[in-house]
Amino acid sequence: MRADSPTLFTMPPGTPFLERLAATLLEDLSLGGRFEGDFVLADATILLPTRRAVRALGDAFLRAGEGRALILPSIRAL
């Protein structure tokens, strides 16, 4: 990560977190060039607080992918 890039990301209140996270990562995994390198979704690891959240994010990726075949990131519960 570049030294001048933020390490904290926000979204507006009331936004469905997992839906927005999935859609944003499918659009651009480098988050607007803030992370260097050629990332693909399968290279990412996402840590979530519960197994329920893990299942919900997987479902959110499926909805955001609109039927396309996706290789999802590693999604794990803490």
MARVO-478758 format. One line per 3 residues: number of its first residue (from 1); their letters; for each residue x, y, z of N, C-alpha, C. Coordinates in steps of 0.1 Angstrom, whole numbers. Layout:
<nodes>
NUM = A = X Y Z X Y Z X Y Z | ... $
</nodes>
This chain:
<nodes>
1 = MRA = 8 -12 0 0 0 0 9 12 0 | 5 22 -7 13 35 -8 11 42 6 | 21 50 9 22 57 22 11 67 23 $
4 = DSP = 7 73 12 -4 84 12 -18 78 11 | -20 65 10 -33 60 8 -40 58 22 | -53 60 22 -60 58 35 -61 43 39 $
7 = TLF = -61 41 52 -63 27 56 -76 25 63 | -84 35 62 -98 35 67 -108 38 56 | -117 30 54 -127 33 44 -141 34 51 $
10 = TMP = -150 42 46 -163 44 51 -173 43 41 | -186 41 45 -197 42 36 -208 49 44 | -218 54 36 -228 62 43 -237 54 52 $
13 = PGT = -242 60 63 -251 53 72 -263 47 65 | -267 36 69 -279 30 63 -276 21 51 | -264 21 46 -260 13 35 -258 -1 39 $
16 = PFL = -264 -11 32 -261 -25 36 -247 -28 34 | -240 -31 45 -225 -32 45 -220 -43 36 | -225 -55 38 -220 -67 30 -224 -65 15 $
19 = ERL = -235 -60 12 -239 -58 -2 -229 -48 -9 | -227 -37 -2 -218 -27 -7 -203 -32 -8 | -199 -39 2 -185 -45 2 -184 -54 -11 $
22 = AAT = -193 -63 -13 -192 -72 -24 -192 -65 -37 | -201 -55 -39 -202 -47 -51 -189 -39 -54 | -184 -33 -43 -172 -25 -45 -160 -34 -49 $
25 = LLE = -158 -46 -42 -147 -54 -45 -148 -60 -59 | -160 -63 -64 -162 -68 -78 -159 -57 -88 | -162 -45 -85 -159 -33 -94 -144 -31 -95 $
28 = DLS = -137 -30 -84 -123 -27 -84 -116 -32 -71 | -109 -43 -72 -103 -49 -60 -92 -40 -55 | -86 -32 -63 -75 -23 -59 -80 -10 -52 $
31 = LGG = -93 -9 -51 -100 2 -45 -95 15 -50 | -96 17 -63 -92 30 -69 -77 32 -70 | -70 21 -71 -55 22 -72 -48 23 -58 $
34 = RFE = -55 23 -47 -49 25 -34 -40 13 -31 | -43 1 -36 -35 -10 -34 -28 -14 -47 | -15 -15 -46 -7 -18 -58 -7 -33 -61 $
37 = GDF = -4 -36 -74 -3 -49 -78 -15 -54 -86 | -14 -65 -92 -24 -71 -100 -32 -81 -91 | -42 -76 -84 -50 -85 -76 -61 -91 -84 $
40 = VLA = -65 -103 -80 -77 -109 -85 -85 -112 -72 | -97 -114 -73 -106 -116 -62 -102 -128 -54 | -97 -139 -60 -93 -151 -53 -81 -149 -45 $
43 = DAT = -73 -138 -47 -61 -135 -39 -65 -129 -25 | -77 -124 -24 -81 -117 -12 -85 -126 -1 | -83 -121 12 -89 -128 23 -97 -118 31 $
46 = ILL = -109 -121 34 -118 -113 41 -122 -119 55 | -119 -112 66 -122 -117 79 -135 -110 84 | -144 -118 89 -157 -113 94 -159 -119 108 $
49 = PTR = -168 -112 116 -169 -116 130 -177 -129 132 | -186 -134 123 -194 -146 126 -195 -154 113 | -199 -167 115 -201 -175 104 -213 -171 96 $
52 = RAV = -223 -165 103 -235 -160 96 -231 -149 86 | -222 -140 91 -217 -129 82 -209 -135 70 | -202 -146 72 -195 -152 61 -205 -157 50 $
55 = RAL = -215 -164 55 -225 -169 46 -232 -157 38 | -235 -147 46 -242 -135 40 -234 -128 30 | -220 -127 32 -212 -121 22 -211 -130 10 $
58 = GDA = -210 -143 11 -210 -152 -1 -223 -149 -9 | -234 -148 -2 -247 -146 -9 -246 -132 -16 | -240 -122 -9 -240 -109 -15 -231 -109 -27 $
61 = FLR = -220 -116 -27 -212 -117 -39 -220 -124 -51 | -228 -134 -48 -236 -140 -58 -246 -130 -64 | -252 -122 -56 -262 -112 -61 -255 -101 -69 $
64 = AGE = -243 -97 -64 -236 -86 -71 -230 -91 -84 | -227 -104 -85 -221 -109 -97 -231 -111 -108 | -244 -110 -105 -254 -111 -115 -253 -123 -124 $
67 = GRA = -251 -135 -117 -251 -147 -125 -238 -151 -131 | -228 -143 -131 -215 -146 -136 -208 -156 -128 | -199 -164 -134 -191 -173 -126 -180 -165 -119 $
70 = LIL = -179 -167 -106 -169 -160 -98 -160 -170 -90 | -148 -167 -89 -139 -174 -79 -138 -164 -67 | -145 -167 -56 -146 -158 -45 -133 -158 -37 $
73 = PSI = -131 -147 -29 -120 -147 -20 -122 -157 -9 | -111 -158 -1 -112 -166 11 -120 -158 21 | -131 -162 26 -139 -155 36 -140 -163 48 $
76 = RAL = -135 -158 59 -134 -166 72 -139 -158 84 | -145 -166 93 -149 -160 106 -138 -160 115 | -138 -149 124 -128 -148 134 -130 -158 145 $
</nodes>
